[in-house]
Amino acid sequence: MDLGIRGRKAIVCAGSKGLGKGCAMALAREGVEVTIIARTQATLDQTAAEIRAETGSVVHTVSADITTPEGRTAALAACPQPDILVNNAGGPPAGDFREFDRDTWIKALDANMLTPIEMIKATLDGMIARRFGRIVNITSSAVKAPIDILALSNGARTGLTGFVAGLSRKTIPNNVTINNILPGLFQTETMLSRVEAMARSTGITFDEARNSRLKTIPAGRFGTPEEFGALCAYVCSAHASFITGQNFLIDGGSYPGTF
């Protein structure tokens, strides 16, 4: 299927590895000119080279922390009129909420709620004027089924979800959609680091911890960034203009509910 977005321009935050890289690669395969933002230039350069080699698309890189005003300014200077925005940032730490002080909460809100809102604010009116825009926020399956040790993520990402629910109905008349994708367990460095932490804290081996996580997934495996990117690309496509304000859970069947 031709997704109808060839020649469009996209900003992909935290796009040098993991799920962000999966999104950047999938968009580039569709002929989108991609600007990827991440903090480490070497990783950015490697990812950009991979995407160019595989897709032939134009790829720009910005070494910056998207959670800071300076990082957002740099991203928007590199791609001032994006047609597609993929908001993404690393999740806050796990733990007992009693351990988190105000500064820790503010940092989580800045990264996982306020930064996406600032990026939406900076790009939305241009999309409306051009009558095309696709905004995708990478959140978490914890928005749908909160996880007790992820209090910071539960709070910040759910706040963003509520914001999007209100705004997205106002922008769709102008062919600008805003949706969220909620990943479960994916084969990424972040997930593997959490498995390692689980193994250390419980005194079991890495393989035992990994198998314990796998047992929670009906699909019997972790998701891949390529699968995630394919969903992102469709939500960003010309064919998805009737979809807005939705939360797409992609978790291998882990969530047990009907709705």
Summary of the structure (lengths in Angstrom):
residues: 259
radius of gyration: 17.8
end to end distance: 28.5
largest distance: 56.2
contacts: 894
relative contact order: 0.15
helix: 51%
strand: 16%
